[in-house]
Amino acid sequence: MTALDRASGAGVETGAVVKADGYGLGAAEVARTLARAGARRFFVAVAEEGAAIRAALGPGPEISVFGGHMAGDTGLIADLGLVPMLNSPEQFARHLAALPGHPFGIQLDSGMNRLGMEPADWAAIRADALAAEPRLIMSHLACSDEDTTGFNRKQLACFRDMTEGCGVPRSLSATGGILLGPAYHFEITRPGIGLYGALPFTEAAPVLRLSLPVIQIRAVEPGESVGYGCTWTADTRRIVATVAGGYADGILRYLTNRGTLWADGCPCPILGRVSMDLITADITDLPDIPDALDLIGPDQSVDEVAAAARTIGYEVLTSLGPRYTRRHVGAAAP
């Protein structure tokens, strides 16, 4: 949090995105940790996520809902003081009719074609929306971490054109946008993945260790196979550990016969298929039988796991299932 706040620059407020159960790490504890680090503005995807954050933090911090004011959300928004980011003229009308005077924000589409009002929609309601005093006007960059076409500059120009002179705090940048520099920062930034130790924030400190307990050890003789489908067969005698964890826990099946678990700096290749609840790994070269093997930790980052699974760190984190025992140790040092 501290490093991203520093990167956002002086005079810019740094919020925190805690959607998807705090990117899989446990939203309540993540939000409390970020609040201790100074965050006073939080962002979630839907109102139900906002309820969990309000329960964790109590009154005071501002909780904005990217999905806006959807039908059926009025009670939660009103009772919990959530701030919906209104995405369409229809949501704007719904909000003003259902909760006149209740705080809201505006989300604009600057070219991503996903959420937010397009320029013509915004032009039609801009005067009325600004008269109602929104808390925030935001948009979202489509290519902040991998722009090869100049699309970031196009979105920046579009966002400026739609918001110039609005007199309302603005936000365009998540983690990738923060790294693009001050032109993209406006008054508020809202980092997400960078808070959780993953790319594109290359200076991020690791925040997660995922250890899988060893259930059983066995010797596998030459010619014997391991796991469903007999996809791996030993050519020499190997010592194999079975650990508790599998695709039901968000460990992607693509890691079958290509992923690696770790024990104190020693790689333990995954042997055979990643199954629903169990994974088998080669521990032949370890000096001792381990109590657990790490999938993510000091020897292997979230992004290295993602690369092996041909995906992104976001998916690795947000896939983590409910069966893990999550132990939170507080804010990391800046």
Phi and psi restraints in degrees (value plus and minus 20) as a CYANA .aco file:
   2 THR   PHI     -81.7   -41.7
   2 THR   PSI     -63.7   -23.7
   3 ALA   PHI     -86.2   -46.2
   3 ALA   PSI     -60.2   -20.2
   4 LEU   PHI     -92.3   -52.3
   4 LEU   PSI     -53.0   -13.0
   5 ASP   PHI     -83.8   -43.8
   5 ASP   PSI     -62.5   -22.5
   6 ARG   PHI     -84.2   -44.2
   6 ARG   PSI     -60.7   -20.7
   7 ALA   PHI     -87.6   -47.6
   7 ALA   PSI     -47.3    -7.3
   8 SER   PHI     -90.1   -50.1
   8 SER   PSI     -46.0    -6.0
   9 GLY   PHI      78.5   118.5
   9 GLY   PSI     141.6   181.6
  10 ALA   PHI     -83.9   -43.9
  10 ALA   PSI     119.7   159.7
  11 GLY   PHI      61.0   101.0
  11 GLY   PSI     -18.8    21.2
  12 VAL   PHI    -128.0   -88.0
  12 VAL   PSI     109.4   149.4
  13 GLU   PHI    -101.2   -61.2
  13 GLU   PSI     115.8   155.8
  14 THR   PHI    -126.3   -86.3
  14 THR   PSI      93.1   133.1
  15 GLY   PHI    -107.3   -67.3
  15 GLY   PSI    -186.8  -146.8
  16 ALA   PHI    -168.2  -128.2
  16 ALA   PSI     110.3   150.3
  17 VAL   PHI    -111.7   -71.7
  17 VAL   PSI     102.3   142.3
  18 VAL   PHI    -146.3  -106.3
  18 VAL   PSI       6.3    46.3
  19 LYS   PHI     -89.6   -49.6
  19 LYS   PSI     154.4   194.4
  20 ALA   PHI      32.9    72.9
  20 ALA   PSI      28.6    68.6
  21 ASP   PHI      35.2    75.2
  21 ASP   PSI      27.4    67.4
  22 GLY   PHI      39.5    79.5
  22 GLY   PSI      28.1    68.1
  23 TYR   PHI      31.8    71.8
  23 TYR   PSI      19.3    59.3
  24 GLY   PHI      66.8   106.8
  24 GLY   PSI     -22.0    18.0
  25 LEU   PHI    -120.9   -80.9
  25 LEU   PSI     -22.3    17.7
  26 GLY   PHI      85.8   125.8
  26 GLY   PSI      76.0   116.0
  27 ALA   PHI     -80.2   -40.2
  27 ALA   PSI     -61.2   -21.2
  28 ALA   PHI     -82.3   -42.3
  28 ALA   PSI     -70.8   -30.8
  29 GLU   PHI     -89.3   -49.3
  29 GLU   PSI     -57.4   -17.4
  30 VAL   PHI     -80.6   -40.6
  30 VAL   PSI     -66.0   -26.0
  31 ALA   PHI     -82.9   -42.9
  31 ALA   PSI     -61.3   -21.3
  32 ARG   PHI     -82.9   -42.9
  32 ARG   PSI     -61.7   -21.7
  33 THR   PHI     -82.3   -42.3
  33 THR   PSI     -64.4   -24.4
  34 LEU   PHI     -88.1   -48.1
  34 LEU   PSI     -54.7   -14.7
  35 ALA   PHI     -84.3   -44.3
  35 ALA   PSI     -60.3   -20.3
  36 ARG   PHI     -83.2   -43.2
  36 ARG   PSI     -49.4    -9.4
  37 ALA   PHI    -101.7   -61.7
  37 ALA   PSI     -24.8    15.2
  38 GLY   PHI      98.2   138.2
  38 GLY   PSI     -25.1    14.9
  39 ALA   PHI     -89.5   -49.5
  39 ALA   PSI     114.4   154.4
  40 ARG   PHI    -144.7  -104.7
  40 ARG   PSI     -18.3    21.7
  41 ARG   PHI    -154.9  -114.9
  41 ARG   PSI     104.7   144.7
  42 PHE   PHI    -143.2  -103.2
  42 PHE   PSI     131.8   171.8
  43 PHE   PHI    -146.7  -106.7
  43 PHE   PSI     115.1   155.1
  44 VAL   PHI    -151.1  -111.1
  44 VAL   PSI     150.2   190.2
  45 ALA   PHI    -104.6   -64.6
  45 ALA   PSI     -62.3   -22.3
  46 VAL   PHI    -155.9  -115.9
  46 VAL   PSI     144.0   184.0
  47 ALA   PHI     -81.3   -41.3
  47 ALA   PSI     -55.8   -15.8
  48 GLU   PHI     -82.0   -42.0
  48 GLU   PSI     -56.1   -16.1
  49 GLU   PHI     -86.0   -46.0
  49 GLU   PSI     -57.3   -17.3
  50 GLY   PHI     -80.5   -40.5
  50 GLY   PSI     -56.0   -16.0
  51 ALA   PHI     -82.0   -42.0
  51 ALA   PSI     -60.5   -20.5
  52 ALA   PHI     -86.2   -46.2
  52 ALA   PSI     -58.9   -18.9
  53 ILE   PHI     -90.2   -50.2
  53 ILE   PSI     -59.8   -19.8
  54 ARG   PHI     -82.9   -42.9
  54 ARG   PSI     -59.9   -19.9
  55 ALA   PHI     -82.8   -42.8
  55 ALA   PSI     -55.0   -15.0
  56 ALA   PHI     -96.0   -56.0
  56 ALA   PSI     -56.1   -16.1
  57 LEU   PHI    -124.4   -84.4
  57 LEU   PSI     -39.4     0.6
  58 GLY   PHI      55.4    95.4
  58 GLY   PSI    -191.5  -151.5
  59 PRO   PHI     -89.8   -49.8
  59 PRO   PSI     135.5   175.5
  60 GLY   PHI     101.2   141.2
  60 GLY   PSI     -92.5   -52.5
  61 PRO   PHI     -80.3   -40.3
  61 PRO   PSI     124.3   164.3
  62 GLU   PHI    -105.3   -65.3
  62 GLU   PSI     111.9   151.9
  63 ILE   PHI    -141.3  -101.3
  63 ILE   PSI      91.8   131.8
  64 SER   PHI    -120.6   -80.6
  64 SER   PSI     124.1   164.1
  65 VAL   PHI    -133.7   -93.7
  65 VAL   PSI      91.2   131.2
  66 PHE   PHI     -78.4   -38.4
  66 PHE   PSI     -56.6   -16.6
  67 GLY   PHI     -90.9   -50.9
  67 GLY   PSI     -29.2    10.8
  68 GLY   PHI      62.4   102.4
  68 GLY   PSI    -176.5  -136.5
  69 HIS   PHI    -121.6   -81.6
  69 HIS   PSI      72.4   112.4
  70 MET   PHI    -108.6   -68.6
  70 MET   PSI     138.7   178.7
  71 ALA   PHI     -77.0   -37.0
  71 ALA   PSI     110.9   150.9
  72 GLY   PHI      74.8   114.8
  72 GLY   PSI     -28.3    11.7
  73 ASP   PHI    -109.8   -69.8
  73 ASP   PSI     -28.8    11.2
  74 THR   PHI     -76.8   -36.8
  74 THR   PSI     -64.2   -24.2
  75 GLY   PHI     -81.1   -41.1
  75 GLY   PSI     -67.2   -27.2
  76 LEU   PHI     -83.2   -43.2
  76 LEU   PSI     -64.5   -24.5
  77 ILE   PHI     -80.8   -40.8
  77 ILE   PSI     -65.2   -25.2
  78 ALA   PHI     -89.7   -49.7
  78 ALA   PSI     -68.9   -28.9
  79 ASP   PHI     -87.9   -47.9
  79 ASP   PSI     -52.8   -12.8
  80 LEU   PHI    -124.8   -84.8
  80 LEU   PSI     -18.0    22.0
  81 GLY   PHI      44.5    84.5
  81 GLY   PSI      16.9    56.9
  82 LEU   PHI     -99.2   -59.2
  82 LEU   PSI     135.5   175.5
  83 VAL   PHI    -134.7   -94.7
  83 VAL   PSI      79.8   119.8
  84 PRO   PHI     -93.7   -53.7
  84 PRO   PSI     116.4   156.4
  85 MET   PHI    -110.7   -70.7
  85 MET   PSI      81.4   121.4
  86 LEU   PHI     -92.1   -52.1
  86 LEU   PSI     108.9   148.9
  87 ASN   PHI    -125.3   -85.3
  87 ASN   PSI     -25.0    15.0
  88 SER   PHI    -176.8  -136.8
  88 SER   PSI     140.4   180.4
  89 PRO   PHI     -77.5   -37.5
  89 PRO   PSI     -53.1   -13.1
  90 GLU   PHI     -85.4   -45.4
  90 GLU   PSI     -63.4   -23.4
  91 GLN   PHI     -84.7   -44.7
  91 GLN   PSI     -57.7   -17.7
  92 PHE   PHI     -80.8   -40.8
  92 PHE   PSI     -66.4   -26.4
  93 ALA   PHI     -83.9   -43.9
  93 ALA   PSI     -61.8   -21.8
  94 ARG   PHI     -80.9   -40.9
  94 ARG   PSI     -65.0   -25.0
  95 HIS   PHI     -85.1   -45.1
  95 HIS   PSI     -66.7   -26.7
  96 LEU   PHI     -85.7   -45.7
  96 LEU   PSI     -53.9   -13.9
  97 ALA   PHI     -93.4   -53.4
  97 ALA   PSI     -60.5   -20.5
  98 ALA   PHI    -103.1   -63.1
  98 ALA   PSI     -57.7   -17.7
  99 LEU   PHI    -155.5  -115.5
  99 LEU   PSI      44.3    84.3
 100 PRO   PHI     -79.8   -39.8
 100 PRO   PSI     112.4   152.4
 101 GLY   PHI      66.1   106.1
 101 GLY   PSI     -27.9    12.1
 102 HIS   PHI     -99.0   -59.0
 102 HIS   PSI     121.3   161.3
 103 PRO   PHI     -77.7   -37.7
 103 PRO   PSI     128.5   168.5
 104 PHE   PHI    -174.1  -134.1
 104 PHE   PSI     146.0   186.0
 105 GLY   PHI    -148.0  -108.0
 105 GLY   PSI     154.9   194.9
 106 ILE   PHI    -143.0  -103.0
 106 ILE   PSI     113.2   153.2
 107 GLN   PHI    -130.4   -90.4
 107 GLN   PSI     107.9   147.9
 108 LEU   PHI    -128.7   -88.7
 108 LEU   PSI     126.4   166.4
 109 ASP   PHI    -113.7   -73.7
 109 ASP   PSI      89.7   129.7
 110 SER   PHI    -117.9   -77.9
 110 SER   PSI      -7.3    32.7
 111 GLY   PHI     117.4   157.4
 111 GLY   PSI     -24.8    15.2
 112 MET   PHI    -100.6   -60.6
 112 MET   PSI     -44.2    -4.2
 113 ASN   PHI      38.0    78.0
 113 ASN   PSI      30.5    70.5
 114 ARG   PHI    -149.5  -109.5
 114 ARG   PSI     -91.1   -51.1
 115 LEU   PHI    -144.2  -104.2
 115 LEU   PSI     133.3   173.3
 116 GLY   PHI      90.9   130.9
 116 GLY   PSI     141.2   181.2
 117 MET   PHI     -98.1   -58.1
 117 MET   PSI     113.8   153.8
 118 GLU   PHI     -94.9   -54.9
 118 GLU   PSI     142.7   182.7
 119 PRO   PHI     -71.3   -31.3
 119 PRO   PSI     -61.2   -21.2
 120 ALA   PHI     -87.4   -47.4
 120 ALA   PSI     -60.0   -20.0
 121 ASP   PHI     -80.8   -40.8
 121 ASP   PSI     -65.1   -25.1
 122 TRP   PHI     -85.7   -45.7
 122 TRP   PSI     -61.4   -21.4
 123 ALA   PHI     -79.6   -39.6
 123 ALA   PSI     -55.5   -15.5
 124 ALA   PHI     -89.4   -49.4
 124 ALA   PSI     -49.9    -9.9
 125 ILE   PHI    -136.6   -96.6
 125 ILE   PSI     -20.0    20.0
 126 ARG   PHI     -72.0   -32.0
 126 ARG   PSI     -69.9   -29.9
 127 ALA   PHI     -80.9   -40.9
 127 ALA   PSI     -65.1   -25.1
 128 ASP   PHI     -86.2   -46.2
 128 ASP   PSI     -60.1   -20.1
 129 ALA   PHI     -84.9   -44.9
 129 ALA   PSI     -65.0   -25.0
 130 LEU   PHI     -87.2   -47.2
 130 LEU   PSI     -52.9   -12.9
 131 ALA   PHI     -84.5   -44.5
 131 ALA   PSI     -48.7    -8.7
 132 ALA   PHI    -103.8   -63.8
 132 ALA   PSI     -21.2    18.8
 133 GLU   PHI      41.6    81.6
 133 GLU   PSI      50.2    90.2
 134 PRO   PHI     -84.9   -44.9
 134 PRO   PSI     131.5   171.5
 135 ARG   PHI     -96.8   -56.8
 135 ARG   PSI     -47.1    -7.1
 136 LEU   PHI    -180.4  -140.4
 136 LEU   PSI     124.9   164.9
 137 ILE   PHI    -141.4  -101.4
 137 ILE   PSI     107.5   147.5
 138 MET   PHI    -154.9  -114.9
 138 MET   PSI     142.9   182.9
 139 SER   PHI    -166.6  -126.6
 139 SER   PSI    -199.5  -159.5
 140 HIS   PHI    -157.6  -117.6
 140 HIS   PSI     114.1   154.1
 141 LEU   PHI    -101.1   -61.1
 141 LEU   PSI     117.3   157.3
 142 ALA   PHI    -105.6   -65.6
 142 ALA   PSI     -47.1    -7.1
 143 CYS   PHI    -152.7  -112.7
 143 CYS   PSI      12.9    52.9
 144 SER   PHI     -82.9   -42.9
 144 SER   PSI     -46.6    -6.6
 145 ASP   PHI    -125.1   -85.1
 145 ASP   PSI     -20.6    19.4
 146 GLU   PHI    -176.8  -136.8
 146 GLU   PSI      26.0    66.0
 147 ASP   PHI    -101.3   -61.3
 147 ASP   PSI      97.7   137.7
 148 THR   PHI    -136.9   -96.9
 148 THR   PSI     -17.4    22.6
 149 THR   PHI    -140.5  -100.5
 149 THR   PSI     -21.4    18.6
 150 GLY   PHI      60.5   100.5
 150 GLY   PSI      -4.7    35.3
 151 PHE   PHI     -87.5   -47.5
 151 PHE   PSI     -50.1   -10.1
 152 ASN   PHI     -78.6   -38.6
 152 ASN   PSI     -64.3   -24.3
 153 ARG   PHI     -84.2   -44.2
 153 ARG   PSI     -56.7   -16.7
 154 LYS   PHI     -84.9   -44.9
 154 LYS   PSI     -63.4   -23.4
 155 GLN   PHI     -86.6   -46.6
 155 GLN   PSI     -60.3   -20.3
 156 LEU   PHI     -79.5   -39.5
 156 LEU   PSI     -65.0   -25.0
 157 ALA   PHI     -84.1   -44.1
 157 ALA   PSI     -60.8   -20.8
 158 CYS   PHI     -84.1   -44.1
 158 CYS   PSI     -64.3   -24.3
 159 PHE   PHI     -84.0   -44.0
 159 PHE   PSI     -62.7   -22.7
 160 ARG   PHI     -81.6   -41.6
 160 ARG   PSI     -63.5   -23.5
 161 ASP   PHI     -81.5   -41.5
 161 ASP   PSI     -59.3   -19.3
 162 MET   PHI     -96.4   -56.4
 162 MET   PSI     -42.0    -2.0
 163 THR   PHI    -137.4   -97.4
 163 THR   PSI     -27.0    13.0
 164 GLU   PHI     -76.5   -36.5
 164 GLU   PSI     110.6   150.6
 165 GLY   PHI      57.7    97.7
 165 GLY   PSI      -8.6    31.4
 166 CYS   PHI     -95.7   -55.7
 166 CYS   PSI     -42.7    -2.7
 167 GLY   PHI      49.8    89.8
 167 GLY   PSI       0.3    40.3
 168 VAL   PHI    -142.2  -102.2
 168 VAL   PSI     120.8   160.8
 169 PRO   PHI     -74.7   -34.7
 169 PRO   PSI     120.0   160.0
 170 ARG   PHI    -142.9  -102.9
 170 ARG   PSI     134.9   174.9
 171 SER   PHI    -164.7  -124.7
 171 SER   PSI     105.5   145.5
 172 LEU   PHI    -140.2  -100.2
 172 LEU   PSI     -43.6    -3.6
 173 SER   PHI    -127.7   -87.7
 173 SER   PSI     105.6   145.6
 174 ALA   PHI    -109.8   -69.8
 174 ALA   PSI    -176.9  -136.9
 175 THR   PHI     -75.8   -35.8
 175 THR   PSI     -70.7   -30.7
 176 GLY   PHI     -81.3   -41.3
 176 GLY   PSI     -59.8   -19.8
 177 GLY   PHI     -85.8   -45.8
 177 GLY   PSI     -56.1   -16.1
 178 ILE   PHI     -77.1   -37.1
 178 ILE   PSI     -61.4   -21.4
 179 LEU   PHI     -93.4   -53.4
 179 LEU   PSI     -32.3     7.7
 180 LEU   PHI     -97.5   -57.5
 180 LEU   PSI     -35.9     4.1
 181 GLY   PHI      93.9   133.9
 181 GLY   PSI     152.7   192.7
 182 PRO   PHI     -78.1   -38.1
 182 PRO   PSI     -49.3    -9.3
 183 ALA   PHI     -79.7   -39.7
 183 ALA   PSI     -43.8    -3.8
 184 TYR   PHI    -118.1   -78.1
 184 TYR   PSI     -22.6    17.4
 185 HIS   PHI    -104.3   -64.3
 185 HIS   PSI     -57.2   -17.2
 186 PHE   PHI      31.8    71.8
 186 PHE   PSI    -164.1  -124.1
 187 GLU   PHI    -110.5   -70.5
 187 GLU   PSI     -42.8    -2.8
 188 ILE   PHI    -160.4  -120.4
 188 ILE   PSI     113.0   153.0
 189 THR   PHI    -130.0   -90.0
 189 THR   PSI     141.0   181.0
 190 ARG   PHI    -161.0  -121.0
 190 ARG   PSI      52.0    92.0
 191 PRO   PHI     -84.2   -44.2
 191 PRO   PSI     127.1   167.1
 192 GLY   PHI    -143.7  -103.7
 192 GLY   PSI    -107.7   -67.7
 193 ILE   PHI     -77.2   -37.2
 193 ILE   PSI     -52.2   -12.2
 194 GLY   PHI     -83.4   -43.4
 194 GLY   PSI     -46.8    -6.8
 195 LEU   PHI     -89.9   -49.9
 195 LEU   PSI     -37.9     2.1
 196 TYR   PHI    -129.0   -89.0
 196 TYR   PSI      -5.4    34.6
 197 GLY   PHI      63.9   103.9
 197 GLY   PSI       5.2    45.2
 198 ALA   PHI    -149.7  -109.7
 198 ALA   PSI     146.1   186.1
 199 LEU   PHI     -80.8   -40.8
 199 LEU   PSI     130.1   170.1
 200 PRO   PHI    -110.3   -70.3
 200 PRO   PSI     -13.6    26.4
 201 PHE   PHI    -103.5   -63.5
 201 PHE   PSI      73.7   113.7
 202 THR   PHI     -89.6   -49.6
 202 THR   PSI     -38.0     2.0
 203 GLU   PHI    -112.0   -72.0
 203 GLU   PSI     -13.4    26.6
 204 ALA   PHI     -84.3   -44.3
 204 ALA   PSI     118.3   158.3
 205 ALA   PHI    -101.9   -61.9
 205 ALA   PSI     122.6   162.6
 206 PRO   PHI     -79.9   -39.9
 206 PRO   PSI     117.1   157.1
 207 VAL   PHI    -140.8  -100.8
 207 VAL   PSI     -19.7    20.3
 208 LEU   PHI    -157.0  -117.0
 208 LEU   PSI     117.9   157.9
 209 ARG   PHI    -147.5  -107.5
 209 ARG   PSI     103.3   143.3
 210 LEU   PHI    -133.2   -93.2
 210 LEU   PSI      85.0   125.0
 211 SER   PHI    -128.9   -88.9
 211 SER   PSI     115.6   155.6
 212 LEU   PHI    -133.4   -93.4
 212 LEU   PSI     100.5   140.5
 213 PRO   PHI     -86.8   -46.8
 213 PRO   PSI     121.4   161.4
 214 VAL   PHI    -101.3   -61.3
 214 VAL   PSI     105.8   145.8
 215 ILE   PHI    -115.8   -75.8
 215 ILE   PSI     -59.4   -19.4
 216 GLN   PHI    -173.1  -133.1
 216 GLN   PSI     130.5   170.5
 217 ILE   PHI    -143.1  -103.1
 217 ILE   PSI     119.4   159.4
 218 ARG   PHI    -168.3  -128.3
 218 ARG   PSI     135.3   175.3
 219 ALA   PHI    -110.9   -70.9
 219 ALA   PSI     113.2   153.2
 220 VAL   PHI    -133.3   -93.3
 220 VAL   PSI     101.2   141.2
 221 GLU   PHI    -106.1   -66.1
 221 GLU   PSI     138.9   178.9
 222 PRO   PHI     -72.9   -32.9
 222 PRO   PSI     114.4   154.4
 223 GLY   PHI      72.1   112.1
 223 GLY   PSI     -34.7     5.3
 224 GLU   PHI    -104.9   -64.9
 224 GLU   PSI     129.9   169.9
 225 SER   PHI    -128.7   -88.7
 225 SER   PSI     144.0   184.0
 226 VAL   PHI    -149.0  -109.0
 226 VAL   PSI     109.0   149.0
 227 GLY   PHI      65.1   105.1
 227 GLY   PSI     154.8   194.8
 228 TYR   PHI     -76.4   -36.4
 228 TYR   PSI     117.9   157.9
 229 GLY   PHI      56.2    96.2
 229 GLY   PSI     -21.3    18.7
 230 CYS   PHI      31.3    71.3
 230 CYS   PSI      27.4    67.4
 231 THR   PHI    -100.9   -60.9
 231 THR   PSI     -29.7    10.3
 232 TRP   PHI    -154.7  -114.7
 232 TRP   PSI     112.5   152.5
 233 THR   PHI    -147.3  -107.3
 233 THR   PSI     114.5   154.5
 234 ALA   PHI     -93.6   -53.6
 234 ALA   PSI     117.5   157.5
 235 ASP   PHI    -124.9   -84.9
 235 ASP   PSI     -33.8     6.2
 236 THR   PHI    -156.7  -116.7
 236 THR   PSI     148.4   188.4
 237 ARG   PHI     -87.3   -47.3
 237 ARG   PSI     107.8   147.8
 238 ARG   PHI    -147.5  -107.5
 238 ARG   PSI     129.6   169.6
 239 ILE   PHI    -119.6   -79.6
 239 ILE   PSI     104.2   144.2
 240 VAL   PHI    -140.0  -100.0
 240 VAL   PSI     112.3   152.3
 241 ALA   PHI    -124.5   -84.5
 241 ALA   PSI     117.4   157.4
 242 THR   PHI    -123.1   -83.1
 242 THR   PSI     105.5   145.5
 243 VAL   PHI    -135.1   -95.1
 243 VAL   PSI     135.2   175.2
 244 ALA   PHI    -103.3   -63.3
 244 ALA   PSI      93.9   133.9
 245 GLY   PHI     135.2   175.2
 245 GLY   PSI     128.5   168.5
 246 GLY   PHI    -192.8  -152.8
 246 GLY   PSI    -183.6  -143.6
 247 TYR   PHI     -88.5   -48.5
 247 TYR   PSI     -38.9     1.1
 248 ALA   PHI     -87.1   -47.1
 248 ALA   PSI     -37.7     2.3
 249 ASP   PHI    -123.8   -83.8
 249 ASP   PSI      -8.8    31.2
 250 GLY   PHI      65.2   105.2
 250 GLY   PSI     -10.2    29.8
 251 ILE   PHI    -105.3   -65.3
 251 ILE   PSI      91.3   131.3
 252 LEU   PHI     -85.8   -45.8
 252 LEU   PSI     116.6   156.6
 253 ARG   PHI     -84.2   -44.2
 253 ARG   PSI     -41.6    -1.6
 254 TYR   PHI     -83.4   -43.4
 254 TYR   PSI     -36.8     3.2
 255 LEU   PHI     -93.3   -53.3
 255 LEU   PSI     -24.7    15.3
 256 THR   PHI     -70.2   -30.2
 256 THR   PSI     103.0   143.0
 257 ASN   PHI      38.9    78.9
 257 ASN   PSI      -6.4    33.6
 258 ARG   PHI    -159.5  -119.5
 258 ARG   PSI     -36.6     3.4
 259 GLY   PHI    -103.1   -63.1
 259 GLY   PSI     152.6   192.6
 260 THR   PHI    -158.6  -118.6
 260 THR   PSI     114.5   154.5
 261 LEU   PHI    -119.8   -79.8
 261 LEU   PSI     145.4   185.4
 262 TRP   PHI    -155.8  -115.8
 262 TRP   PSI     129.7   169.7
 263 ALA   PHI    -158.7  -118.7
 263 ALA   PSI      82.7   122.7
 264 ASP   PHI      29.3    69.3
 264 ASP   PSI      32.0    72.0
 265 GLY   PHI      66.4   106.4
 265 GLY   PSI     -23.3    16.7
 266 CYS   PHI    -124.5   -84.5
 266 CYS   PSI     104.1   144.1
 267 PRO   PHI     -94.3   -54.3
 267 PRO   PSI     121.6   161.6
 268 CYS   PHI    -148.6  -108.6
 268 CYS   PSI      75.1   115.1
 269 PRO   PHI     -80.2   -40.2
 269 PRO   PSI     119.8   159.8
 270 ILE   PHI     -90.2   -50.2
 270 ILE   PSI     109.8   149.8
 271 LEU   PHI    -131.7   -91.7
 271 LEU   PSI     108.2   148.2
 272 GLY   PHI      56.4    96.4
 272 GLY   PSI    -192.2  -152.2
 273 ARG   PHI     -94.4   -54.4
 273 ARG   PSI     122.3   162.3
 274 VAL   PHI     -91.8   -51.8
 274 VAL   PSI      97.5   137.5
 275 SER   PHI    -123.5   -83.5
 275 SER   PSI    -194.2  -154.2
 276 MET   PHI     -79.8   -39.8
 276 MET   PSI     -63.0   -23.0
 277 ASP   PHI    -142.4  -102.4
 277 ASP   PSI     -29.3    10.7
 278 LEU   PHI    -158.4  -118.4
 278 LEU   PSI     129.4   169.4
 279 ILE   PHI    -155.3  -115.3
 279 ILE   PSI     123.0   163.0
 280 THR   PHI    -133.5   -93.5
 280 THR   PSI     120.4   160.4
 281 ALA   PHI    -161.2  -121.2
 281 ALA   PSI     131.5   171.5
 282 ASP   PHI    -104.4   -64.4
 282 ASP   PSI      94.5   134.5
 283 ILE   PHI    -134.3   -94.3
 283 ILE   PSI       0.9    40.9
 284 THR   PHI     -74.2   -34.2
 284 THR   PSI     -58.3   -18.3
 285 ASP   PHI    -108.2   -68.2
 285 ASP   PSI     -17.5    22.5
 286 LEU   PHI     -99.2   -59.2
 286 LEU   PSI     123.3   163.3
 287 PRO   PHI     -92.9   -52.9
 287 PRO   PSI     -45.7    -5.7
 288 ASP   PHI    -158.4  -118.4
 288 ASP   PSI     141.5   181.5
 289 ILE   PHI     -97.4   -57.4
 289 ILE   PSI     102.2   142.2
 290 PRO   PHI    -102.4   -62.4
 290 PRO   PSI     135.3   175.3
 291 ASP   PHI     -99.1   -59.1
 291 ASP   PSI     -46.6    -6.6
 292 ALA   PHI    -174.8  -134.8
 292 ALA   PSI     139.4   179.4
 293 LEU   PHI    -143.1  -103.1
 293 LEU   PSI     124.8   164.8
 294 ASP   PHI    -115.9   -75.9
 294 ASP   PSI     114.5   154.5
 295 LEU   PHI    -110.3   -70.3
 295 LEU   PSI     -62.1   -22.1
 296 ILE   PHI    -146.4  -106.4
 296 ILE   PSI     116.6   156.6
 297 GLY   PHI     149.2   189.2
 297 GLY   PSI    -173.4  -133.4
 298 PRO   PHI     -85.0   -45.0
 298 PRO   PSI     -41.5    -1.5
 299 ASP   PHI    -118.7   -78.7
 299 ASP   PSI     -32.7     7.3
 300 GLN   PHI    -175.0  -135.0
 300 GLN   PSI     100.6   140.6
 301 SER   PHI    -103.5   -63.5
 301 SER   PSI     147.6   187.6
 302 VAL   PHI     -74.3   -34.3
 302 VAL   PSI     -63.6   -23.6
 303 ASP   PHI     -92.1   -52.1
 303 ASP   PSI     -49.1    -9.1
 304 GLU   PHI     -89.4   -49.4
 304 GLU   PSI     -58.5   -18.5
 305 VAL   PHI     -82.1   -42.1
 305 VAL   PSI     -64.1   -24.1
 306 ALA   PHI     -80.8   -40.8
 306 ALA   PSI     -62.0   -22.0
 307 ALA   PHI     -82.3   -42.3
 307 ALA   PSI     -61.7   -21.7
 308 ALA   PHI     -84.2   -44.2
 308 ALA   PSI     -51.5   -11.5
 309 ALA   PHI    -112.9   -72.9
 309 ALA   PSI     -16.4    23.6
 310 ARG   PHI      35.8    75.8
 310 ARG   PSI      28.5    68.5
 311 THR   PHI    -162.6  -122.6
 311 THR   PSI    -175.5  -135.5
 312 ILE   PHI    -144.1  -104.1
 312 ILE   PSI     139.0   179.0
 313 GLY   PHI     -78.1   -38.1
 313 GLY   PSI     -53.5   -13.5
 314 TYR   PHI     -74.8   -34.8
 314 TYR   PSI     -66.0   -26.0
 315 GLU   PHI     -89.2   -49.2
 315 GLU   PSI     -59.1   -19.1
 316 VAL   PHI     -79.2   -39.2
 316 VAL   PSI     -68.0   -28.0
 317 LEU   PHI     -87.0   -47.0
 317 LEU   PSI     -69.9   -29.9
 318 THR   PHI     -96.1   -56.1
 318 THR   PSI     -28.3    11.7
 319 SER   PHI    -104.3   -64.3
 319 SER   PSI     -33.2     6.8
 320 LEU   PHI     -78.6   -38.6
 320 LEU   PSI     105.1   145.1
 321 GLY   PHI    -104.4   -64.4
 321 GLY   PSI    -199.0  -159.0
 322 PRO   PHI    -102.7   -62.7
 322 PRO   PSI     -26.0    14.0
 323 ARG   PHI    -103.0   -63.0
 323 ARG   PSI     -32.1     7.9
 324 TYR   PHI     -90.0   -50.0
 324 TYR   PSI     127.1   167.1
 325 THR   PHI    -105.2   -65.2
 325 THR   PSI      94.0   134.0
 326 ARG   PHI    -115.6   -75.6
 326 ARG   PSI     101.3   141.3
 327 ARG   PHI    -134.2   -94.2
 327 ARG   PSI      99.8   139.8
 328 HIS   PHI    -123.0   -83.0
 328 HIS   PSI     111.8   151.8
 329 VAL   PHI    -132.5   -92.5
 329 VAL   PSI      -3.8    36.2
 330 GLY   PHI      70.4   110.4
 330 GLY   PSI    -194.9  -154.9
 331 ALA   PHI     -87.5   -47.5
 331 ALA   PSI     117.5   157.5
 332 ALA   PHI     -95.1   -55.1
 332 ALA   PSI     136.2   176.2
 333 ALA   PHI     -85.3   -45.3
 333 ALA   PSI     124.1   164.1
